[in-house]
Amino acid sequence: MLVGVVNIPIIKYSVEWWNTLHQPATLKLTEKPSMPTEMWVPLLLSILGLYLLFGWLACLRMKTEILVREQRTRWVKDMIMAGGR
């Protein structure tokens, strides 16, 4: 894992140094994006939507895991009998 973490800056700067092989970065934190606004706004909204979906699915999975682990307890049985979510 440590090798992978060290490798990230090397990959980033190699793309910038040898830009004949790769296109330059499209989104930068310090500069204006090189793509039109009509393209990067939907891109950022899609990224936000993906993070929200991931968070929701992680919470749903956590809830399911808690119910599976606690399936023999009284509160889970009461919840099932009541038809609760």
PyMOL Python script that loads the backbone (N, CA, C, O; Angstrom):
from pymol import cmd

cmd.read_pdbstr("""\
ATOM      1  N   MET A   1       0.824  -1.187   0.000  1.00  0.00           N
ATOM      2  CA  MET A   1       0.000   0.000   0.000  1.00  0.00           C
ATOM      3  C   MET A   1       0.871   1.254   0.000  1.00  0.00           C
ATOM      4  O   MET A   1       0.550   2.237  -0.668  1.00  0.00           O
ATOM      5  N   LEU A   2       1.958   1.218   0.741  1.00  0.00           N
ATOM      6  CA  LEU A   2       2.845   2.376   0.810  1.00  0.00           C
ATOM      7  C   LEU A   2       3.425   2.695  -0.565  1.00  0.00           C
ATOM      8  O   LEU A   2       3.584   3.863  -0.920  1.00  0.00           O
ATOM      9  N   VAL A   3       3.740   1.658  -1.333  1.00  0.00           N
ATOM     10  CA  VAL A   3       4.268   1.877  -2.680  1.00  0.00           C
ATOM     11  C   VAL A   3       3.223   2.554  -3.553  1.00  0.00           C
ATOM     12  O   VAL A   3       3.554   3.423  -4.360  1.00  0.00           O
ATOM     13  N   GLY A   4       1.976   2.167  -3.397  1.00  0.00           N
ATOM     14  CA  GLY A   4       0.904   2.794  -4.167  1.00  0.00           C
ATOM     15  C   GLY A   4       0.721   4.255  -3.823  1.00  0.00           C
ATOM     16  O   GLY A   4       0.482   5.077  -4.707  1.00  0.00           O
ATOM     17  N   VAL A   5       0.831   4.589  -2.537  1.00  0.00           N
ATOM     18  CA  VAL A   5       0.685   5.982  -2.102  1.00  0.00           C
ATOM     19  C   VAL A   5       1.832   6.825  -2.636  1.00  0.00           C
ATOM     20  O   VAL A   5       1.624   7.965  -3.050  1.00  0.00           O
ATOM     21  N   VAL A   6       3.039   6.277  -2.629  1.00  0.00           N
ATOM     22  CA  VAL A   6       4.204   7.001  -3.149  1.00  0.00           C
ATOM     23  C   VAL A   6       4.101   7.151  -4.661  1.00  0.00           C
ATOM     24  O   VAL A   6       4.591   8.131  -5.221  1.00  0.00           O
ATOM     25  N   ASN A   7       3.482   6.208  -5.312  1.00  0.00           N
ATOM     26  CA  ASN A   7       3.392   6.197  -6.769  1.00  0.00           C
ATOM     27  C   ASN A   7       2.425   7.252  -7.315  1.00  0.00           C
ATOM     28  O   ASN A   7       2.571   7.670  -8.463  1.00  0.00           O
ATOM     29  N   ILE A   8       1.447   7.689  -6.529  1.00  0.00           N
ATOM     30  CA  ILE A   8       0.441   8.647  -7.011  1.00  0.00           C
ATOM     31  C   ILE A   8       1.060   9.962  -7.475  1.00  0.00           C
ATOM     32  O   ILE A   8       0.758  10.397  -8.586  1.00  0.00           O
ATOM     33  N   PRO A   9       1.924  10.629  -6.670  1.00  0.00           N
ATOM     34  CA  PRO A   9       2.523  11.876  -7.175  1.00  0.00           C
ATOM     35  C   PRO A   9       3.419  11.657  -8.390  1.00  0.00           C
ATOM     36  O   PRO A   9       3.506  12.520  -9.263  1.00  0.00           O
ATOM     37  N   ILE A  10       4.078  10.516  -8.449  1.00  0.00           N
ATOM     38  CA  ILE A  10       4.934  10.223  -9.604  1.00  0.00           C
ATOM     39  C   ILE A  10       4.089  10.155 -10.869  1.00  0.00           C
ATOM     40  O   ILE A  10       4.478  10.706 -11.900  1.00  0.00           O
ATOM     41  N   ILE A  11       2.961   9.501 -10.807  1.00  0.00           N
ATOM     42  CA  ILE A  11       2.074   9.404 -11.971  1.00  0.00           C
ATOM     43  C   ILE A  11       1.540  10.774 -12.356  1.00  0.00           C
ATOM     44  O   ILE A  11       1.504  11.118 -13.537  1.00  0.00           O
ATOM     45  N   LYS A  12       1.123  11.563 -11.361  1.00  0.00           N
ATOM     46  CA  LYS A  12       0.566  12.891 -11.642  1.00  0.00           C
ATOM     47  C   LYS A  12       1.582  13.777 -12.346  1.00  0.00           C
ATOM     48  O   LYS A  12       1.274  14.391 -13.367  1.00  0.00           O
ATOM     49  N   TYR A  13       2.799  13.846 -11.799  1.00  0.00           N
ATOM     50  CA  TYR A  13       3.798  14.731 -12.395  1.00  0.00           C
ATOM     51  C   TYR A  13       4.348  14.183 -13.708  1.00  0.00           C
ATOM     52  O   TYR A  13       4.758  14.964 -14.566  1.00  0.00           O
ATOM     53  N   SER A  14       4.367  12.872 -13.886  1.00  0.00           N
ATOM     54  CA  SER A  14       4.825  12.332 -15.167  1.00  0.00           C
ATOM     55  C   SER A  14       3.876  12.723 -16.294  1.00  0.00           C
ATOM     56  O   SER A  14       4.313  12.954 -17.422  1.00  0.00           O
ATOM     57  N   VAL A  15       2.590  12.797 -15.996  1.00  0.00           N
ATOM     58  CA  VAL A  15       1.616  13.236 -17.002  1.00  0.00           C
ATOM     59  C   VAL A  15       1.863  14.692 -17.365  1.00  0.00           C
ATOM     60  O   VAL A  15       1.749  15.065 -18.532  1.00  0.00           O
ATOM     61  N   GLU A  16       2.200  15.524 -16.376  1.00  0.00           N
ATOM     62  CA  GLU A  16       2.463  16.939 -16.654  1.00  0.00           C
ATOM     63  C   GLU A  16       3.793  17.139 -17.375  1.00  0.00           C
ATOM     64  O   GLU A  16       3.888  17.994 -18.255  1.00  0.00           O
ATOM     65  N   TRP A  17       4.819  16.372 -17.023  1.00  0.00           N
ATOM     66  CA  TRP A  17       6.133  16.544 -17.635  1.00  0.00           C
ATOM     67  C   TRP A  17       6.156  16.064 -19.083  1.00  0.00           C
ATOM     68  O   TRP A  17       6.708  16.738 -19.953  1.00  0.00           O
ATOM     69  N   TRP A  18       5.565  14.919 -19.339  1.00  0.00           N
ATOM     70  CA  TRP A  18       5.582  14.353 -20.681  1.00  0.00           C
ATOM     71  C   TRP A  18       4.193  14.449 -21.288  1.00  0.00           C
ATOM     72  O   TRP A  18       3.543  13.433 -21.534  1.00  0.00           O
ATOM     73  N   ASN A  19       3.741  15.667 -21.527  1.00  0.00           N
ATOM     74  CA  ASN A  19       2.376  15.870 -22.003  1.00  0.00           C
ATOM     75  C   ASN A  19       2.195  15.528 -23.477  1.00  0.00           C
ATOM     76  O   ASN A  19       1.094  15.681 -24.007  1.00  0.00           O
ATOM     77  N   THR A  20       3.237  15.072 -24.148  1.00  0.00           N
ATOM     78  CA  THR A  20       3.047  14.614 -25.527  1.00  0.00           C
ATOM     79  C   THR A  20       2.342  13.260 -25.552  1.00  0.00           C
ATOM     80  O   THR A  20       1.727  12.897 -26.554  1.00  0.00           O
ATOM     81  N   LEU A  21       2.431  12.514 -24.451  1.00  0.00           N
ATOM     82  CA  LEU A  21       1.775  11.212 -24.377  1.00  0.00           C
ATOM     83  C   LEU A  21       0.343  11.309 -23.863  1.00  0.00           C
ATOM     84  O   LEU A  21      -0.508  10.488 -24.204  1.00  0.00           O
ATOM     85  N   HIS A  22       0.089  12.328 -23.033  1.00  0.00           N
ATOM     86  CA  HIS A  22      -1.220  12.474 -22.405  1.00  0.00           C
ATOM     87  C   HIS A  22      -1.700  13.909 -22.553  1.00  0.00           C
ATOM     88  O   HIS A  22      -0.902  14.834 -22.700  1.00  0.00           O
ATOM     89  N   GLN A  23      -3.006  14.078 -22.511  1.00  0.00           N
ATOM     90  CA  GLN A  23      -3.543  15.437 -22.507  1.00  0.00           C
ATOM     91  C   GLN A  23      -3.296  16.062 -21.139  1.00  0.00           C
ATOM     92  O   GLN A  23      -3.185  15.334 -20.152  1.00  0.00           O
ATOM     93  N   PRO A  24      -3.206  17.377 -21.049  1.00  0.00           N
ATOM     94  CA  PRO A  24      -3.021  18.009 -19.734  1.00  0.00           C
ATOM     95  C   PRO A  24      -4.278  17.845 -18.873  1.00  0.00           C
ATOM     96  O   PRO A  24      -5.344  17.472 -19.363  1.00  0.00           O
ATOM     97  N   ALA A  25      -4.123  18.131 -17.595  1.00  0.00           N
ATOM     98  CA  ALA A  25      -5.246  17.984 -16.662  1.00  0.00           C
ATOM     99  C   ALA A  25      -6.407  18.871 -17.093  1.00  0.00           C
ATOM    100  O   ALA A  25      -6.208  20.037 -17.434  1.00  0.00           O
ATOM    101  N   THR A  26      -7.592  18.331 -17.077  1.00  0.00           N
ATOM    102  CA  THR A  26      -8.780  19.068 -17.494  1.00  0.00           C
ATOM    103  C   THR A  26      -9.329  19.920 -16.360  1.00  0.00           C
ATOM    104  O   THR A  26      -9.724  21.064 -16.580  1.00  0.00           O
ATOM    105  N   LEU A  27      -9.356  19.376 -15.161  1.00  0.00           N
ATOM    106  CA  LEU A  27      -9.831  20.109 -13.987  1.00  0.00           C
ATOM    107  C   LEU A  27      -8.650  20.387 -13.064  1.00  0.00           C
ATOM    108  O   LEU A  27      -7.918  19.473 -12.686  1.00  0.00           O
ATOM    109  N   LYS A  28      -8.472  21.651 -12.706  1.00  0.00           N
ATOM    110  CA  LYS A  28      -7.399  22.042 -11.792  1.00  0.00           C
ATOM    111  C   LYS A  28      -8.005  22.861 -10.663  1.00  0.00           C
ATOM    112  O   LYS A  28      -8.975  23.591 -10.863  1.00  0.00           O
ATOM    113  N   LEU A  29      -7.431  22.735  -9.489  1.00  0.00           N
ATOM    114  CA  LEU A  29      -7.949  23.471  -8.336  1.00  0.00           C
ATOM    115  C   LEU A  29      -7.553  24.940  -8.368  1.00  0.00           C
ATOM    116  O   LEU A  29      -8.288  25.786  -7.859  1.00  0.00           O
ATOM    117  N   THR A  30      -6.406  25.257  -8.957  1.00  0.00           N
ATOM    118  CA  THR A  30      -5.894  26.628  -8.903  1.00  0.00           C
ATOM    119  C   THR A  30      -6.175  27.437 -10.157  1.00  0.00           C
ATOM    120  O   THR A  30      -5.988  28.654 -10.160  1.00  0.00           O
ATOM    121  N   GLU A  31      -6.617  26.789 -11.212  1.00  0.00           N
ATOM    122  CA  GLU A  31      -6.850  27.483 -12.479  1.00  0.00           C
ATOM    123  C   GLU A  31      -8.263  27.210 -12.982  1.00  0.00           C
ATOM    124  O   GLU A  31      -8.966  26.326 -12.493  1.00  0.00           O
ATOM    125  N   LYS A  32      -8.648  28.002 -13.973  1.00  0.00           N
ATOM    126  CA  LYS A  32      -9.942  27.788 -14.617  1.00  0.00           C
ATOM    127  C   LYS A  32      -9.887  26.471 -15.400  1.00  0.00           C
ATOM    128  O   LYS A  32      -8.878  26.180 -16.042  1.00  0.00           O
ATOM    129  N   PRO A  33     -10.956  25.677 -15.356  1.00  0.00           N
ATOM    130  CA  PRO A  33     -10.961  24.413 -16.105  1.00  0.00           C
ATOM    131  C   PRO A  33     -10.805  24.656 -17.606  1.00  0.00           C
ATOM    132  O   PRO A  33     -11.274  25.663 -18.137  1.00  0.00           O
ATOM    133  N   SER A  34     -10.139  23.717 -18.278  1.00  0.00           N
ATOM    134  CA  SER A  34      -9.923  23.860 -19.716  1.00  0.00           C
ATOM    135  C   SER A  34     -11.125  23.392 -20.534  1.00  0.00           C
ATOM    136  O   SER A  34     -11.120  23.526 -21.758  1.00  0.00           O
ATOM    137  N   MET A  35     -12.139  22.857 -19.896  1.00  0.00           N
ATOM    138  CA  MET A  35     -13.342  22.430 -20.614  1.00  0.00           C
ATOM    139  C   MET A  35     -14.440  23.475 -20.431  1.00  0.00           C
ATOM    140  O   MET A  35     -14.419  24.223 -19.454  1.00  0.00           O
ATOM    141  N   PRO A  36     -15.387  23.535 -21.345  1.00  0.00           N
ATOM    142  CA  PRO A  36     -16.479  24.509 -21.228  1.00  0.00           C
ATOM    143  C   PRO A  36     -17.335  24.259 -19.986  1.00  0.00           C
ATOM    144  O   PRO A  36     -17.429  23.139 -19.485  1.00  0.00           O
ATOM    145  N   THR A  37     -17.955  25.335 -19.509  1.00  0.00           N
ATOM    146  CA  THR A  37     -18.813  25.252 -18.323  1.00  0.00           C
ATOM    147  C   THR A  37     -19.951  24.261 -18.536  1.00  0.00           C
ATOM    148  O   THR A  37     -20.362  23.578 -17.598  1.00  0.00           O
ATOM    149  N   GLU A  38     -20.460  24.179 -19.759  1.00  0.00           N
ATOM    150  CA  GLU A  38     -21.558  23.258 -20.055  1.00  0.00           C
ATOM    151  C   GLU A  38     -21.154  21.807 -19.825  1.00  0.00           C
ATOM    152  O   GLU A  38     -22.016  20.939 -19.688  1.00  0.00           O
ATOM    153  N   MET A  39     -19.869  21.539 -19.780  1.00  0.00           N
ATOM    154  CA  MET A  39     -19.407  20.165 -19.570  1.00  0.00           C
ATOM    155  C   MET A  39     -18.977  19.915 -18.126  1.00  0.00           C
ATOM    156  O   MET A  39     -19.254  18.845 -17.584  1.00  0.00           O
ATOM    157  N   TRP A  40     -18.301  20.882 -17.490  1.00  0.00           N
ATOM    158  CA  TRP A  40     -17.775  20.575 -16.156  1.00  0.00           C
ATOM    159  C   TRP A  40     -18.806  20.708 -15.053  1.00  0.00           C
ATOM    160  O   TRP A  40     -18.654  20.075 -14.009  1.00  0.00           O
ATOM    161  N   VAL A  41     -19.849  21.504 -15.238  1.00  0.00           N
ATOM    162  CA  VAL A  41     -20.904  21.562 -14.216  1.00  0.00           C
ATOM    163  C   VAL A  41     -21.628  20.212 -14.115  1.00  0.00           C
ATOM    164  O   VAL A  41     -21.797  19.708 -13.004  1.00  0.00           O
ATOM    165  N   PRO A  42     -22.063  19.605 -15.232  1.00  0.00           N
ATOM    166  CA  PRO A  42     -22.668  18.271 -15.114  1.00  0.00           C
ATOM    167  C   PRO A  42     -21.687  17.222 -14.579  1.00  0.00           C
ATOM    168  O   PRO A  42     -22.090  16.295 -13.876  1.00  0.00           O
ATOM    169  N   LEU A  43     -20.411  17.369 -14.909  1.00  0.00           N
ATOM    170  CA  LEU A  43     -19.412  16.438 -14.387  1.00  0.00           C
ATOM    171  C   LEU A  43     -19.338  16.522 -12.864  1.00  0.00           C
ATOM    172  O   LEU A  43     -19.339  15.498 -12.182  1.00  0.00           O
ATOM    173  N   LEU A  44     -19.275  17.739 -12.336  1.00  0.00           N
ATOM    174  CA  LEU A  44     -19.215  17.909 -10.885  1.00  0.00           C
ATOM    175  C   LEU A  44     -20.506  17.443 -10.214  1.00  0.00           C
ATOM    176  O   LEU A  44     -20.465  16.861  -9.129  1.00  0.00           O
ATOM    177  N   LEU A  45     -21.651  17.693 -10.849  1.00  0.00           N
ATOM    178  CA  LEU A  45     -22.921  17.209 -10.298  1.00  0.00           C
ATOM    179  C   LEU A  45     -22.986  15.680 -10.307  1.00  0.00           C
ATOM    180  O   LEU A  45     -23.526  15.070  -9.384  1.00  0.00           O
ATOM    181  N   SER A  46     -22.437  15.076 -11.344  1.00  0.00           N
ATOM    182  CA  SER A  46     -22.404  13.611 -11.414  1.00  0.00           C
ATOM    183  C   SER A  46     -21.500  13.035 -10.330  1.00  0.00           C
ATOM    184  O   SER A  46     -21.832  12.021  -9.716  1.00  0.00           O
ATOM    185  N   ILE A  47     -20.367  13.675 -10.095  1.00  0.00           N
ATOM    186  CA  ILE A  47     -19.464  13.223  -9.033  1.00  0.00           C
ATOM    187  C   ILE A  47     -20.152  13.340  -7.679  1.00  0.00           C
ATOM    188  O   ILE A  47     -20.068  12.428  -6.857  1.00  0.00           O
ATOM    189  N   LEU A  48     -20.828  14.456  -7.445  1.00  0.00           N
ATOM    190  CA  LEU A  48     -21.565  14.644  -6.194  1.00  0.00           C
ATOM    191  C   LEU A  48     -22.653  13.578  -6.043  1.00  0.00           C
ATOM    192  O   LEU A  48     -22.820  13.003  -4.968  1.00  0.00           O
ATOM    193  N   GLY A  49     -23.385  13.322  -7.120  1.00  0.00           N
ATOM    194  CA  GLY A  49     -24.422  12.291  -7.085  1.00  0.00           C
ATOM    195  C   GLY A  49     -23.858  10.912  -6.792  1.00  0.00           C
ATOM    196  O   GLY A  49     -24.472  10.128  -6.069  1.00  0.00           O
ATOM    197  N   LEU A  50     -22.693  10.612  -7.349  1.00  0.00           N
ATOM    198  CA  LEU A  50     -22.056   9.324  -7.096  1.00  0.00           C
ATOM    199  C   LEU A  50     -21.666   9.196  -5.627  1.00  0.00           C
ATOM    200  O   LEU A  50     -21.864   8.142  -5.023  1.00  0.00           O
ATOM    201  N   TYR A  51     -21.112  10.266  -5.047  1.00  0.00           N
ATOM    202  CA  TYR A  51     -20.759  10.237  -3.623  1.00  0.00           C
ATOM    203  C   TYR A  51     -22.000  10.074  -2.749  1.00  0.00           C
ATOM    204  O   TYR A  51     -21.971   9.331  -1.769  1.00  0.00           O
ATOM    205  N   LEU A  52     -23.081  10.755  -3.090  1.00  0.00           N
ATOM    206  CA  LEU A  52     -24.317  10.617  -2.321  1.00  0.00           C
ATOM    207  C   LEU A  52     -24.881   9.201  -2.432  1.00  0.00           C
ATOM    208  O   LEU A  52     -25.343   8.639  -1.439  1.00  0.00           O
ATOM    209  N   LEU A  53     -24.846   8.624  -3.629  1.00  0.00           N
ATOM    210  CA  LEU A  53     -25.301   7.249  -3.819  1.00  0.00           C
ATOM    211  C   LEU A  53     -24.450   6.284  -3.008  1.00  0.00           C
ATOM    212  O   LEU A  53     -24.977   5.376  -2.365  1.00  0.00           O
ATOM    213  N   PHE A  54     -23.136   6.475  -3.036  1.00  0.00           N
ATOM    214  CA  PHE A  54     -22.243   5.611  -2.268  1.00  0.00           C
ATOM    215  C   PHE A  54     -22.552   5.704  -0.774  1.00  0.00           C
ATOM    216  O   PHE A  54     -22.605   4.684  -0.087  1.00  0.00           O
ATOM    217  N   GLY A  55     -22.754   6.915  -0.272  1.00  0.00           N
ATOM    218  CA  GLY A  55     -23.070   7.096   1.141  1.00  0.00           C
ATOM    219  C   GLY A  55     -24.378   6.428   1.520  1.00  0.00           C
ATOM    220  O   GLY A  55     -24.470   5.776   2.561  1.00  0.00           O
ATOM    221  N   TRP A  56     -25.394   6.590   0.675  1.00  0.00           N
ATOM    222  CA  TRP A  56     -26.693   5.975   0.944  1.00  0.00           C
ATOM    223  C   TRP A  56     -26.588   4.451   0.936  1.00  0.00           C
ATOM    224  O   TRP A  56     -27.137   3.784   1.813  1.00  0.00           O
ATOM    225  N   LEU A  57     -25.878   3.896  -0.060  1.00  0.00           N
ATOM    226  CA  LEU A  57     -25.724   2.445  -0.129  1.00  0.00           C
ATOM    227  C   LEU A  57     -24.906   1.913   1.045  1.00  0.00           C
ATOM    228  O   LEU A  57     -25.187   0.827   1.551  1.00  0.00           O
ATOM    229  N   ALA A  58     -23.900   2.665   1.482  1.00  0.00           N
ATOM    230  CA  ALA A  58     -23.108   2.243   2.644  1.00  0.00           C
ATOM    231  C   ALA A  58     -23.979   2.223   3.900  1.00  0.00           C
ATOM    232  O   ALA A  58     -23.878   1.300   4.707  1.00  0.00           O
ATOM    233  N   CYS A  59     -24.829   3.233   4.069  1.00  0.00           N
ATOM    234  CA  CYS A  59     -25.742   3.257   5.228  1.00  0.00           C
ATOM    235  C   CYS A  59     -26.744   2.114   5.160  1.00  0.00           C
ATOM    236  O   CYS A  59     -27.038   1.486   6.177  1.00  0.00           O
ATOM    237  N   LEU A  60     -27.269   1.839   3.976  1.00  0.00           N
ATOM    238  CA  LEU A  60     -28.215   0.741   3.807  1.00  0.00           C
ATOM    239  C   LEU A  60     -27.558  -0.600   4.114  1.00  0.00           C
ATOM    240  O   LEU A  60     -28.162  -1.462   4.752  1.00  0.00           O
ATOM    241  N   ARG A  61     -26.328  -0.770   3.663  1.00  0.00           N
ATOM    242  CA  ARG A  61     -25.598  -2.015   3.938  1.00  0.00           C
ATOM    243  C   ARG A  61     -25.307  -2.153   5.430  1.00  0.00           C
ATOM    244  O   ARG A  61     -25.385  -3.251   5.982  1.00  0.00           O
ATOM    245  N   MET A  62     -24.974  -1.043   6.081  1.00  0.00           N
ATOM    246  CA  MET A  62     -24.709  -1.071   7.515  1.00  0.00           C
ATOM    247  C   MET A  62     -25.978  -1.448   8.287  1.00  0.00           C
ATOM    248  O   MET A  62     -25.924  -2.228   9.238  1.00  0.00           O
ATOM    249  N   LYS A  63     -27.106  -0.893   7.874  1.00  0.00           N
ATOM    250  CA  LYS A  63     -28.387  -1.222   8.516  1.00  0.00           C
ATOM    251  C   LYS A  63     -28.698  -2.707   8.348  1.00  0.00           C
ATOM    252  O   LYS A  63     -29.132  -3.367   9.293  1.00  0.00           O
ATOM    253  N   THR A  64     -28.474  -3.226   7.147  1.00  0.00           N
ATOM    254  CA  THR A  64     -28.723  -4.642   6.880  1.00  0.00           C
ATOM    255  C   THR A  64     -27.816  -5.523   7.727  1.00  0.00           C
ATOM    256  O   THR A  64     -28.265  -6.529   8.277  1.00  0.00           O
ATOM    257  N   GLU A  65     -26.557  -5.156   7.837  1.00  0.00           N
ATOM    258  CA  GLU A  65     -25.613  -5.939   8.632  1.00  0.00           C
ATOM    259  C   GLU A  65     -26.000  -5.945  10.111  1.00  0.00           C
ATOM    260  O   GLU A  65     -25.887  -6.974  10.777  1.00  0.00           O
ATOM    261  N   ILE A  66     -26.451  -4.814  10.622  1.00  0.00           N
ATOM    262  CA  ILE A  66     -26.903  -4.750  12.019  1.00  0.00           C
ATOM    263  C   ILE A  66     -28.100  -5.669  12.229  1.00  0.00           C
ATOM    264  O   ILE A  66     -28.165  -6.392  13.223  1.00  0.00           O
ATOM    265  N   LEU A  67     -29.048  -5.641  11.294  1.00  0.00           N
ATOM    266  CA  LEU A  67     -30.232  -6.501  11.426  1.00  0.00           C
ATOM    267  C   LEU A  67     -29.875  -7.982  11.339  1.00  0.00           C
ATOM    268  O   LEU A  67     -30.462  -8.803  12.045  1.00  0.00           O
ATOM    269  N   VAL A  68     -28.922  -8.329  10.483  1.00  0.00           N
ATOM    270  CA  VAL A  68     -28.506  -9.731  10.375  1.00  0.00           C
ATOM    271  C   VAL A  68     -27.823 -10.179  11.661  1.00  0.00           C
ATOM    272  O   VAL A  68     -28.086 -11.274  12.157  1.00  0.00           O
ATOM    273  N   ARG A  69     -26.955  -9.339  12.197  1.00  0.00           N
ATOM    274  CA  ARG A  69     -26.240  -9.714  13.422  1.00  0.00           C
ATOM    275  C   ARG A  69     -27.169  -9.780  14.635  1.00  0.00           C
ATOM    276  O   ARG A  69     -26.944 -10.571  15.551  1.00  0.00           O
ATOM    277  N   GLU A  70     -28.191  -8.965  14.637  1.00  0.00           N
ATOM    278  CA  GLU A  70     -29.090  -8.884  15.791  1.00  0.00           C
ATOM    279  C   GLU A  70     -30.428  -9.580  15.535  1.00  0.00           C
ATOM    280  O   GLU A  70     -31.412  -9.287  16.213  1.00  0.00           O
ATOM    281  N   GLN A  71     -30.476 -10.491  14.572  1.00  0.00           N
ATOM    282  CA  GLN A  71     -31.752 -11.077  14.172  1.00  0.00           C
ATOM    283  C   GLN A  71     -32.441 -11.878  15.276  1.00  0.00           C
ATOM    284  O   GLN A  71     -33.653 -12.080  15.210  1.00  0.00           O
ATOM    285  N   ARG A  72     -31.731 -12.324  16.251  1.00  0.00           N
ATOM    286  CA  ARG A  72     -32.347 -13.113  17.326  1.00  0.00           C
ATOM    287  C   ARG A  72     -32.759 -12.258  18.525  1.00  0.00           C
ATOM    288  O   ARG A  72     -33.269 -12.785  19.514  1.00  0.00           O
ATOM    289  N   THR A  73     -32.545 -10.971  18.446  1.00  0.00           N
ATOM    290  CA  THR A  73     -32.897 -10.108  19.578  1.00  0.00           C
ATOM    291  C   THR A  73     -34.365  -9.707  19.506  1.00  0.00           C
ATOM    292  O   THR A  73     -35.015  -9.801  18.465  1.00  0.00           O
ATOM    293  N   ARG A  74     -34.845  -9.269  20.627  1.00  0.00           N
ATOM    294  CA  ARG A  74     -36.266  -8.935  20.749  1.00  0.00           C
ATOM    295  C   ARG A  74     -36.643  -7.726  19.893  1.00  0.00           C
ATOM    296  O   ARG A  74     -37.699  -7.724  19.260  1.00  0.00           O
ATOM    297  N   TRP A  75     -35.794  -6.703  19.868  1.00  0.00           N
ATOM    298  CA  TRP A  75     -36.156  -5.479  19.153  1.00  0.00           C
ATOM    299  C   TRP A  75     -36.274  -5.714  17.651  1.00  0.00           C
ATOM    300  O   TRP A  75     -37.087  -5.068  16.990  1.00  0.00           O
ATOM    301  N   VAL A  76     -35.475  -6.630  17.103  1.00  0.00           N
ATOM    302  CA  VAL A  76     -35.581  -6.922  15.665  1.00  0.00           C
ATOM    303  C   VAL A  76     -36.869  -7.692  15.388  1.00  0.00           C
ATOM    304  O   VAL A  76     -37.561  -7.420  14.407  1.00  0.00           O
ATOM    305  N   LYS A  77     -37.184  -8.644  16.247  1.00  0.00           N
ATOM    306  CA  LYS A  77     -38.426  -9.406  16.069  1.00  0.00           C
ATOM    307  C   LYS A  77     -39.642  -8.496  16.194  1.00  0.00           C
ATOM    308  O   LYS A  77     -40.601  -8.629  15.434  1.00  0.00           O
ATOM    309  N   ASP A  78     -39.604  -7.576  17.150  1.00  0.00           N
ATOM    310  CA  ASP A  78     -40.706  -6.616  17.296  1.00  0.00           C
ATOM    311  C   ASP A  78     -40.840  -5.734  16.060  1.00  0.00           C
ATOM    312  O   ASP A  78     -41.949  -5.430  15.621  1.00  0.00           O
ATOM    313  N   MET A  79     -39.711  -5.329  15.509  1.00  0.00           N
ATOM    314  CA  MET A  79     -39.737  -4.472  14.327  1.00  0.00           C
ATOM    315  C   MET A  79     -40.317  -5.226  13.126  1.00  0.00           C
ATOM    316  O   MET A  79     -41.073  -4.658  12.338  1.00  0.00           O
ATOM    317  N   ILE A  80     -39.964  -6.494  12.994  1.00  0.00           N
ATOM    318  CA  ILE A  80     -40.488  -7.300  11.886  1.00  0.00           C
ATOM    319  C   ILE A  80     -41.995  -7.505  12.041  1.00  0.00           C
ATOM    320  O   ILE A  80     -42.745  -7.400  11.071  1.00  0.00           O
ATOM    321  N   MET A  81     -42.422  -7.791  13.246  1.00  0.00           N
ATOM    322  CA  MET A  81     -43.859  -7.998  13.494  1.00  0.00           C
ATOM    323  C   MET A  81     -44.662  -6.723  13.248  1.00  0.00           C
ATOM    324  O   MET A  81     -45.809  -6.785  12.805  1.00  0.00           O
ATOM    325  N   ALA A  82     -44.068  -5.581  13.532  1.00  0.00           N
ATOM    326  CA  ALA A  82     -44.760  -4.308  13.327  1.00  0.00           C
ATOM    327  C   ALA A  82     -44.709  -3.875  11.864  1.00  0.00           C
ATOM    328  O   ALA A  82     -45.392  -2.929  11.473  1.00  0.00           O
ATOM    329  N   GLY A  83     -43.904  -4.562  11.055  1.00  0.00           N
ATOM    330  CA  GLY A  83     -43.787  -4.189   9.648  1.00  0.00           C
ATOM    331  C   GLY A  83     -42.969  -2.929   9.447  1.00  0.00           C
ATOM    332  O   GLY A  83     -43.106  -2.249   8.430  1.00  0.00           O
ATOM    333  N   GLY A  84     -42.127  -2.619  10.405  1.00  0.00           N
ATOM    334  CA  GLY A  84     -41.314  -1.404  10.326  1.00  0.00           C
ATOM    335  C   GLY A  84     -40.137  -1.549   9.390  1.00  0.00           C
ATOM    336  O   GLY A  84     -39.756  -2.644   8.976  1.00  0.00           O
ATOM    337  N   ARG A  85     -39.586  -0.413   9.080  1.00  0.00           N
ATOM    338  CA  ARG A  85     -38.429  -0.397   8.187  1.00  0.00           C
ATOM    339  C   ARG A  85     -37.210  -0.101   8.987  1.00  0.00           C
ATOM    340  O   ARG A  85     -36.111  -0.037   8.436  1.00  0.00           O
TER     341      ARG A  85
END
""", "prot")
cmd.dss("prot")
cmd.show_as("cartoon", "prot")
cmd.util.cbc("prot")
cmd.orient("prot")
